[in-house]
Amino acid sequence: MICLDTAVLIWGVRGFASRTQEHEIERAARYIRWLRMKDKKVMIPCPVLAEYLVGATATELHEMAIFELGFEIPPFDIPAARITADLMRDVDLIKTIKKDHAVDHQCIKVDAMIIAIAICRRAEKIITSDKDFHVLEKLAGGKVIVSPIPDIPLNIDDEQKGLFRLLRHTTLASAVPPRRRERST
């Protein structure tokens, strides 16, 4: 299961970004389409959903189209609370993150909640924005993989067809022995 962080949803689902991040909209949307095409399970932890809904328009709140995507939305429950507490107990790490990345305590707490839910639900990885990548990675401490949005080819179908053709020709050429001529008697 893949866990999406808030920025990925805002860019890929809502299609909104600041002027300096507009290039992320198509990248995130393409990645989300790729996940759905590959039938990958996707989770949006409740704290991510809450952050996403903060910027929602009245129409978005009414229609709640995000639920039509079929993503799992796990709650912040007791096991996640325990993991969050463990993550937040590392006072030296929290101080370092605040100092090195100029992140406030509230953001770190919400990120710890997201990481904890991902750990509880055994997510393969958390996909986040490039700028948040290092903060989440430090906070997760290797308990779950944290990664920026992967680059997915512009036209996935064409790439797959080309790969199939390449494999077919290579496989046929190398796997099929040369034809033997039968002797005429």
ABEGO torsion letter per residue (X at the ends): XBBBBAAAAAAAAAGBBBAAAAAAAAAAAAAAAAAAAAGBBBBBBAAAAAAAAAABBAAAAAAGAAAAAGBBBBBBBAAAAAAAAAAAABAAAAAAAAAAAGBBAAAAAAAAAAAAAAAAAGBABBBBBAAAAAAAAAAAGGABBBBBBBBBBABAAAAAAAAAAAAAAAAAAAABBBBBBBBBX
